[in-house]
Structure formats: C-alpha cells, structure tokens
Amino acid sequence: APADFRTPVRSKTPALLISGMLDPVTPPEMSADLSRYLINSQLVSIANGSHGTGSPCIDRLIAQFVATAAKVDTACAA
C-alpha cells in the first residue's frame, strides 16, 4: 500500500455519516473521528440499530440528504 494509505480524506463536500449503537462495523466513535475531516458532515447515530438500510427512518434520511445535500432532521433515529 502507498505510504499515505491511512491518511484521512479531507473534504468540504456534504456527507451524511450513519452509524449505530449496535453496529460493529461503523460504531458512532468511528464516525465522530471521521467527521473531523469532513467538515460539512452530519452525524446520525441509530439508537438500537446499525448503519444498514431497510428502516423507514434511515431510508428517509438518506433520500432527504441526497435530494437536498443539507442537514436532515434526525429525530426518528432516537
């Protein structure tokens, strides 16, 4: 791997970071670390779930974010 392989990507592009309290792949602390480099990101932590789709809440958040590239109301994630 190149020497800079582990160097974090820095971007101003809007990003929606979805993690779950029960998510072994993308736990909330991992998303929080990543958000430091993605300055226009919004963190969403799913209280009793993971980052996967299939939930009406998650599907709505993703669709809303893709349509607007703006902050989304994450109340349903609780």
KOLKE-801877 format. One record per residue (C-alpha): residue number from 0; residue in three letters; x, y, z. Coordinates in steps of 0.2 Angstrom, whole numbers, plus 5000, padded with zeros to 4 digits. Example, Ala and Ser with C-alpha at 12.3 -4.5 7.8 and 13.67 -1.06 7.14 Angstrom:
# KOLKE-801877
+-----+--------+------+------+------+
| num | residu |   px |   py |   pz |
+-----+--------+------+------+------+
|   0 |    ALA | 5062 | 4978 | 5039 |
|   1 |    SER | 5068 | 4995 | 5036 |
+-----+--------+------+------+------+
This chain:
# KOLKE-801877
+-----+--------+------+------+------+
| num | residu |   px |   py |   pz |
+-----+--------+------+------+------+
|   0 |    ALA | 5000 | 5000 | 5000 |
|   1 |    PRO | 5006 | 5018 | 4997 |
|   2 |    ALA | 5014 | 5027 | 5012 |
|   3 |    ASP | 4999 | 5039 | 5013 |
|   4 |    PHE | 4986 | 5024 | 5013 |
|   5 |    ARG | 4980 | 5028 | 5030 |
|   6 |    THR | 4980 | 5047 | 5028 |
|   7 |    PRO | 4962 | 5053 | 5031 |
|   8 |    VAL | 4952 | 5061 | 5016 |
|   9 |    ARG | 4948 | 5079 | 5019 |
|  10 |    SER | 4933 | 5086 | 5011 |
|  11 |    LYS | 4921 | 5101 | 5011 |
|  12 |    THR | 4908 | 5090 | 5002 |
|  13 |    PRO | 4892 | 5087 | 5012 |
|  14 |    ALA | 4892 | 5070 | 5019 |
|  15 |    LEU | 4879 | 5060 | 5030 |
|  16 |    LEU | 4888 | 5048 | 5042 |
|  17 |    ILE | 4876 | 5035 | 5048 |
|  18 |    SER | 4882 | 5023 | 5062 |
|  19 |    GLY | 4873 | 5013 | 5075 |
|  20 |    MET | 4875 | 5009 | 5093 |
|  21 |    LEU | 4874 | 4991 | 5089 |
|  22 |    ASP | 4885 | 4992 | 5074 |
|  23 |    PRO | 4901 | 4983 | 5075 |
|  24 |    VAL | 4907 | 4989 | 5058 |
|  25 |    THR | 4904 | 5008 | 5059 |
|  26 |    PRO | 4902 | 5012 | 5078 |
|  27 |    PRO | 4897 | 5030 | 5082 |
|  28 |    GLU | 4915 | 5034 | 5089 |
|  29 |    MET | 4922 | 5029 | 5071 |
|  30 |    SER | 4910 | 5041 | 5063 |
|  31 |    ALA | 4914 | 5055 | 5075 |
|  32 |    ASP | 4933 | 5053 | 5071 |
|  33 |    LEU | 4929 | 5054 | 5053 |
|  34 |    SER | 4918 | 5069 | 5054 |
|  35 |    ARG | 4934 | 5079 | 5060 |
|  36 |    TYR | 4940 | 5078 | 5042 |
|  37 |    LEU | 4923 | 5080 | 5033 |
|  38 |    ILE | 4919 | 5097 | 5038 |
|  39 |    ASN | 4901 | 5098 | 5031 |
|  40 |    SER | 4896 | 5081 | 5038 |
|  41 |    GLN | 4881 | 5077 | 5049 |
|  42 |    LEU | 4882 | 5063 | 5061 |
|  43 |    VAL | 4867 | 5051 | 5064 |
|  44 |    SER | 4868 | 5038 | 5077 |
|  45 |    ILE | 4854 | 5025 | 5077 |
|  46 |    ALA | 4850 | 5021 | 5095 |
|  47 |    ASN | 4845 | 5002 | 5093 |
|  48 |    GLY | 4852 | 4998 | 5076 |
|  49 |    SER | 4866 | 4999 | 5063 |
|  50 |    HIS | 4870 | 5009 | 5048 |
|  51 |    GLY | 4861 | 4997 | 5036 |
|  52 |    THR | 4845 | 5002 | 5026 |
|  53 |    GLY | 4828 | 4994 | 5027 |
|  54 |    SER | 4822 | 5006 | 5041 |
|  55 |    PRO | 4809 | 5019 | 5035 |
|  56 |    CYS | 4819 | 5031 | 5046 |
|  57 |    ILE | 4836 | 5028 | 5038 |
|  58 |    ASP | 4829 | 5027 | 5021 |
|  59 |    ARG | 4820 | 5044 | 5023 |
|  60 |    LEU | 4836 | 5052 | 5030 |
|  61 |    ILE | 4846 | 5046 | 5015 |
|  62 |    ALA | 4833 | 5051 | 5002 |
|  63 |    GLN | 4831 | 5068 | 5010 |
|  64 |    PHE | 4850 | 5071 | 5011 |
|  65 |    VAL | 4853 | 5065 | 4993 |
|  66 |    ALA | 4839 | 5077 | 4987 |
|  67 |    THR | 4845 | 5092 | 4997 |
|  68 |    ALA | 4863 | 5089 | 5002 |
|  69 |    ALA | 4858 | 5099 | 5018 |
|  70 |    LYS | 4856 | 5095 | 5036 |
|  71 |    VAL | 4842 | 5082 | 5039 |
|  72 |    ASP | 4830 | 5080 | 5054 |
|  73 |    THR | 4837 | 5065 | 5063 |
|  74 |    ALA | 4823 | 5064 | 5077 |
|  75 |    CYS | 4817 | 5047 | 5070 |
|  76 |    ALA | 4835 | 5040 | 5074 |
|  77 |    ALA | 4832 | 5040 | 5093 |
+-----+--------+------+------+------+
